């Protein structure tokens, strides 16, 4: 049964994950933490941090990690990873097949372009859901958040550099 | 180009998707477009579509390019190659990470990382809102979606489905009135 839930869950993530990695996070969080409880909110945040510092898109990283942690074997990881890619694969083969016609299809592209503002809402939801009491344990957490925010926003620091600094700050402060 | 070579190129691309999928663009340009295997305009089209489609961006573009170059087999091969590095690295982390979670140094590091993750998501969210040139009025519906997910615990699946249904009506209406004004 676990395998079935895992497959279904990541199939949904692959199918409805609009707007790129960060926008997808709210969906992954909903399925993996809220619905099935495969990860605790804390473990989920840790997974996002680790995903950002290792190769691979976050959708793939989380599928492999959750698939393995839930089932304890490689097949679970492979199944979840396969499931998250399957909708892309099917959709793109269909689009490539009809590409010549679809290229001029105003309806199809108008609809997809209209989804972009929504991805901002999805990203905001992911950030707010993670801004919880488990990730912000005291004023030092708030200070680290504010520091990273300013460095990323004003100084356009690379996400990996920001995470390295935050990790160092963790060692110094805690 | 042999299938093996193509596979190798996309393994390399998969390794460079650190911190978001967009670093793959210059890589594909250099390895595929600059070698004349794919027309630059075609590639830009594929890029735009990959970005708007649901799913993992790097996989989307890999399947598109692979299919263009070598049909169904190419699409499958390139997708597999793109996810392979991430898959292996995450397996190793999933297998060993649990043992080190309680390590006092790891606890310190992750206490520092967790609030940083929130900043990591918040900044691109604001950047995206600015890049799209969204006004307050246009932000009303995305903000409603945010509140429904954050406070009411609504599944983002329903939000996305509602968004698609709404877009379908808007685009149908817009194309309809464009046709009428042509007449």
Interface residues (C-beta under 8 A of the other chain):
Chain A: X12 X14 X15 X16 X17 X18 X20 X21 X22 X24 X25 X26 X27 X30 X34 X35 X42 X45 X46 X48 X49 X50 X52 X53 X54 X55 X56 X57 X59 X60 X61 X64 X65 X68 X69 X74 X77 X78 X81 X84 X85 X87 X88 X89 X91 X92 X93 X95 X96 X103 X106 X107 X109 X110 X111 X112 X113 X114 X115 X116 X117 X118 X119 X120 X121 X122 X123 X124 X125 X126 X127 X128 X129 X130 X131 X134 X135 X136 X137 X141 X142 X144 X145 X148 X149 X152 X153 X158 X159 X160 X162 X163 X165 X166 X167 X168 X169 X170 X171 X173 X174
Chain B: X14 X15 X16 X17 X18 X19 X20 X21 X45 X49 X50 X51 X52 X53 X54 X55 X56 X57 X58 X59 X60 X63 X64 X67 X68 X72 X75 X76 X79 X83 X85 X86 X87 X89 X90 X91 X93 X94 X95 X97 X98 X105 X107 X108 X109 X110 X111 X112 X113 X114 X115 X116 X117 X118 X119 X120 X121 X122 X123 X124 X125 X126 X128 X129 X132 X134 X138 X139 X141 X142 X143 X144 X145 X146 X149 X150 X153 X155 X156 X157 X159 X160 X161 X163 X164 X166 X167 X168 X170 X171 X172 X174 X175
